[in-house]
Each structure stands twice: as structure tokens, then as C-alpha cells.
Amino acid sequence: MKKIGVLFGMENTFPGALVEKINGKNLDGISAEFVEIGAIRLDRPPAWSVIVDRISHDIPFYRAFLKHAVLHGTTVINNPFWWSADDKFFNYSLAAKLGVAAPATVILPHKHYPAGTTDRSMRNLQFPLDWDGVFAYIGFPSFLKPVNGGGWRDVYHVHSEEEFFRAYDQSRDLCMMLQKAVNFTEYFRCYVVGQEKVRIMYYDPRRPHAERYVQNPAPAPKKLLDKVEEGALKLCHALGYDLNTVEFAVEDGIPYAIDFMNPAPDADLHSVGKENFEWIVDAVADLAVKKAKTAKANVPEFHWSAYLGAASQAPAKAAEKKVAKPAPKVETKADTEADTKSLASRAAAKKAAPKKAGKAASKDGAGRPAATVSAIE
């Protein structure tokens, strides 16, 4: 008997529905259940051929267990080794390398030293930081958000240098990014399952959290949806995620990849709506069963080149993928060229803000400026 385990935390609707869907298939030799573990021994391999991970990003104990499970041949959705190493700034760098549009983004030093470090730990850091150059490249409005974050925690929408520095001063020892805001007319959130199935959902991050998934949207132009689909597949193929959500903000017909490090994406019935919920339950159930049928007890090879190798490969054609496309009507041109207007030089910008930043940083010991802004979390 090959068992599929579901590892989860506070969510209620998705885990139970997934187990029920898999067991409802009445497959010979395959069953699903909730994972239950205690102290993990080195000499005992896990009981599951496949584990769907919904919580280990918050619980180090679970993450260590999943790595142990992978070493013993368990397939984990998503791979805990790669997920442990990934971050959002790398994601944007990867998007740029793959030719997927992404907003201008800068990673910045920590505002306060990470625990256990001092100014001597920062001797390779430029000081004072060229804030004029940063602001000229990114511009305002923009977003300041963590390199490793989620759930809109510690995200700031800033419209001026003054607002930026106020937000930056609150970032503690988090590593932050500054990202140009996309003045979007349409916004999509896409489920991507098994690097081949895509569901494009209209999403509005400006709404209250419980109302962000727009139900019964008007259809968008096929050309725009094809671009979104292609970008979502390309990113997940390169990252190796079998379960993810990819978000795109559309400005002047250009879909900008905003957030695509969501390997345990929202799948709550009351949040995503009935149709989206049924789609994601079906898709993940099919994926888990497929992985269980092909699971082998052989210990896989572990080297980073294997994880990153997919980035240089051409993704499968979007036309060959199964895609559901509920989306809103789009009034902008889908083929509009990316805005190439460079931001005006801020040579005449006030020098007061950088000086204040320098003083604040020096109080911390090294005068490090740190900030990161993005268009949407």
C-alpha cells in the first residue's frame, strides 16, 4: 500500500477535502491520510510515499522531518530542500533571466544588524549608500517588503523618500527589497499544479483579504491570458515547484510577475470560492496520485545544479497545458511594449534623507542603509 500524507496547520477545508478526494478514487494500493509524527528516528523511514506539505515553512521541526523523508525516497510537494533555499529577490532575478517581465527591484542591507553581528561584520558594505541612485532606479510609488515574507507582513506602500525612510526604520533586522509599484488595471493570481495545469483567477489585492478573489469575472482577451499562462508555467518550471501560485499585475497590457514564491498557496474554500476550490482539490489529488504511482524507494541525488538546471531549459509549450481561464475584461492592449521610459535623474534631490539614514545606521554601528520595495506582495 502506497500512502499519501497531508501535512497541514491551521487550515480546515483543503486538507480534509484532499484526503477525501484521493480516497474517493478507490485506487488499488493507494490511500491518503493526515500525517501524524512524533520524535523522528534516523533508522526509521517515513510511512508515506508522497507528502503534500502545507505548513513546514512555519515549523522547523516539520521541515527537518520532510528533508529526512526525501532522503528515504518520499516525494514531497514541494521539495523542502529547494524551498528552504529560495527567496523572493532570487525569484525576480530568475524572472529577468527567463524573459518574464518583473518590476524594477533593489535588495538593500538590513536596517539593524542581524543578531550576533556588529559593524565589523559589515566592513564590505558601501557607506553611505547611494540613495539617490536607488530612488532614481525605482521611483515612487513603490513597495518595501521582506526578501523572505508572506501574508503581507511588513509590507509598506511608500510614495516619497520621507515615507520610505519611515518604513525602512521599522524594518528591524529584516532583509528588505524596494520595488517599483505597478499601476495595474488587471491583476491575476494563477494556480500552477504539476508544472502543467494552470488556473488563472482574477484577484484584487486592494480589496479586504476575504474579498480578493473576484467571483464570476468577465473574460479577458486570449492574447493576454496566453502571456500570463506562459509566464506562470515558465517560472514554475524553472523553480521546480509542483504547487505554487504566480501573481501578475497588468499595466499597459504587460503582465508583470509580482509574487511567485507561494509553495503552500491559499486553498481555503471560503477564501478562493467554490469553483477555484474544487479545481485545486482535483488538481492536487491527481498530482499526488501520479507521484505515488511513480514513487521509487531509490535515494535521489542532491546537488544544487539539479535544482537550478531547469532554469536553462525551455518550458513546455503553453498550448499543450490544461488551463482554466476565468478572468476579467481587459481594456488595454495586450501587445503594448514595456515602458522603457527611464526615471528622471534625482541629482537635485534633497540630501537630507540620505544623511538621516546614515546617522541612523551609524547609531546601529555601521550606518547601513537597508530597504527593499516592491509593487505588490
N, C-alpha and C positions, 0 to 999 in steps of 0.2 A: 504494500500500500504506500503510495506517494502522498505525503501530506502537504497541504498549502497552509501556511500560518499567516495570520494577520496580527501585526504588532501595532498597537494604537494607544492613544492617550485619552483626552477629554471628549473627542468627537463621538457622537452617538449613532447617527443614521447610516453612514457609509460602511463601517466595519461589519456590522450585522448583515446589511443588505448584500455585501460582497460574499460573505460566507454562505448565505442562503442561496445566492445566485449560482455559486460554484457547485454546491451540494445538490441543487435542484437539477443540474445537468445529468445526475445519476451515472457518472462515468465510472467504468470498471477500473478499480485500482487507484482512483484519485479522490481525495476528500479534502475539505477545508475546515479550519477551526481557529479559534483565538490562540495566540501564543501564550504560554504560561511557563515562566522560568524562575529559578531561584539562584543559588550560588552556582557559577559555571565552572566546571572542571575541565582541565586541559585534556584529559584522557577520554572524554565523552563527546562524541559528535552530536550535533543537534538532530532532533527527530524530524525536521521539516526539509523537504526537497526544495521548496520555494517559500520565501517570506516576503510579504508586502509590508514595507516599513513606512509607518505614518508618524513616528514620534522620536526616533533616535537622535534627531538634530537638537532636541531639548534635553535628552537624558544620556550622559556619557556612558553609564552602565550598559544601556541598550546598544550604543554604538560599538562598544568593545565586544559585546556578545555577537553582534552581526558580523564583525570582522572575523571573529573566531569561526562563525558559521560558514562564511565564504571559504575560509581555508579548508574546511571539511567538505566542500562541494555543494553547499547550499547556494541557490541563486537568490540574491536579494534584489528586490525592486524598491529603491535604486541602489546601485553599487556603493557601499559605505566608504570604500577607500577613496573613490573619486569625489564623492560628496564631501568628505572631510577636507579635501584639498582645494575645493572650488571657492571662488569668491566673485563678487559682482563686478569688480574692476577687470578681472581677467575675462569675465563674460563679455564686457564691452570691447576689450582688446580683440577677443576672438571674433566678435561680430564684424569689426572693422576688417580683420584679415580675410573673412569669408565674403566680404562684399555686401553684408546686410547693413542697412542704414542704422546708425545709432547717434544720439545727440553728443555734442562735444562734451567731454568729461575729463576731469582732473582728479587725481588722487593726491591727498595732502597729508602732511605729517600730523601726528597726534597733538591736540591742544595741550594736554598734560602728559607727562611721561608715563608709559606703561609701568605697572607695578614692578619694583625691583630694579629699575633703571634710573640713571642720573644724567646730568648734562654731558658727562664724559661718554655716555653711551651714544650720544648724538653728534659726535665730532665730524661725521661725514655729511652732516646736514647743512645745506646752504642757509646762511643767515646774514642779513634779513631776507626773507622770501620775497620774490618779485610779485607782489600782489597786483601791481598794475598790469603785468603780463597775464596773470591768471584771469583777471576780470575782463581784459580785452579779448581773451580767447573764449571765455564762457558767456559773458554778458549777463544781463538781468532782463526779466525774472529768471530765476534758476532754483535748483533744489540742492539742499545739503542733506546727505544721507549716509548711513554707515556702509562700509565695504562688505561687512557681514551683518546683515539685518533682515528684517521681515516684519510683516504686520503693521507697517507704517510707524514703527517705533523709532524715535529720534530722527524724524524726517522734518525738515524745515523748508518752507516755501519763502524765498527771500527775493526782495525787489530792489535792493540797494546795497552799497557797501556797508552802511551802518547796520542794516538788518542782518547781513551776512555775519559780521563780527559779533553781534549779539547772539546769534545762533551758534556760531563757532565756539564762543566762550562757554556754552552749555554742553559741549560735546564730550567733556570729561577726557578719558583716555581712549575713546573710540577712534578707530581709523576711519576717516570720512572722505567722501567724494563730493565734488561740486559738479553739477551737470546742468547744461542749458535746458530751460523749460521749453517743451514743445507746445505751441499754441494749437492744440488739436481740435479738429472738427468731428472726428470719429475716433473711437477707441475700441480695440478688440482684445479680448483675453481668449487664448486658444489652449484647449486641452490637447496634448500630444501623447499618444499611448503607443508603445512598442516602436517608436520612431517611424510609424507609418499611418496611424489613424489620427485624424485631426478634427476637432470640433471648434469652429470659430463662433465665439459668443460676443455679443455687443455688451460692453462694460463701461460704466461711467464712474471713474474714481472720485469725481467731485460730489457724488451723492453720499448720503449716510450709508454706512457699511452694509446694512441689511437690504439696501435697495440698489446696489451697484450692478447687479446682473439684470440687464434690461430684458424683460419678457416680451415675446411676440414682436421682435423688431422687423422693420421693413427691410427687404433685401437690398444689399449693396451691389454695385457693379461687379461683375465676374472678374474683370481685369484686376481690380483692387484686391478682391478676395484671393485670387491666384497668387498675387505678390505676398500676401500675408501667409498663406499656406506654405509657399515655397520657403520663405524666411524661417518659419517655425520649424519646418522639417530639417532645414539645413543646420540650424542651431542645435537642435536636439540630437541630430545625427553626429555632429562634431563633438558634443559634450558627452554622448553616450548614455543620456538619460532615457529610460523606458517609460517614465511617467513624469510629466512636467506641465507647467503652464507657461506660455510665452505671451507677453503683452506688447501690443503695438499701438502707438499714438500716431494718428494720421494728420499731417499738416501739408497743405497744398498737394494732396494726393499721394504723398510719400509716407509709407508706414515705417516709423522709427521703432526699433526694438528697445523697449524700456526696461522690462524686467523679465528675466528668463532663468532665474535660479529659484525654482519653486518645486523641488522634487517630492514634496508632500503637499500638493496643492489642495486648496479648499474643495471639498466634495460633499458638503453638508446639504441635505435636501432643502432645508429652509433657507439656505443662502443662495444656492445656484438655481433653484427651481426644479420642478418635476422632470421636464424633458431633458435638461442637462444632467440631472442626477441619474436618470435611467441610462443615459448614454455612457456616462463614466463608469457606472457599475458594470454594465455589459462589457465595455471595452477592457477594463482591468481584469474582470473574470476570465475573459477569453485569453488575455495575455498570460495570466498566472497559470492557466491550464496548459497553454502551449509550452511555457517554460518547464512545467512539471513533466510533461510528456518527453521532453528532450533532455531532462536533467541527467547529469552523469556524476559519478562519485569521484572522478579524477580531480586532483588538486590543480586549480588554474595557475597560470604563470602571472607573476605580479611584477610589472615594471611600468614606469610612467609613460614610456614611449607607446605602449599599447593603448593607454587611455587617450593620449593626445594624437595618436596616429589617425584617428577618424577625421580629424580636422582637415587633413590634406586630401581626403578622398571626396569625390563628387557624390553628393547625396542622391538617393533615388529620385526619379522624376516625380514631381507632384501629381502629374496626371495618373500615375499608377497607384496613388494612395486613395484610401477611402476617406472622404471628407464630408462633414455636415456643415452647412453654411447659413445658419440663421444670422442675420446682421442688419444694420440699419441702412437707410438710403444715404448715399454719399453724393454730395453735390460738387465736390472738387474734381479736377482732372486727375485720373489715375497715373497718367504718364508725365506729370509735371516734373521738370528737372529739379534735383535737390538744390535748395537755396545755397548759392555759393557766395552770397554777399559776406564779405569779411566784416567783422565788427570794427568800428572806428577805433583808432588808437586812443588810448586813455592817457596820453603823455601829460595832458593838462590836469589829470585827475588829482584830487586832494591827496596830500601826503600824510595827512593826519591819521587816517585809518591804519596804514602800514606801521606808522610809528607806534600807535597804541598797541597794535598786535605784537610788535617787537618787545615793548615793555612788558606786556602780559606774559609773553613767552619767557622773557628773561627772568621774570619772577618765578617761573617754573624751573629755571636753571639753565635753559639753553636758548630761550627766545625762539621757540619753534612755532611757525605758523602751521595750522593744520585745518584743512577743510575739504569737503567734497560735496558737490551739489549735483542733483540730477533732476530731470524733468518730472518724473513720476516714480514713486516707489513701487 
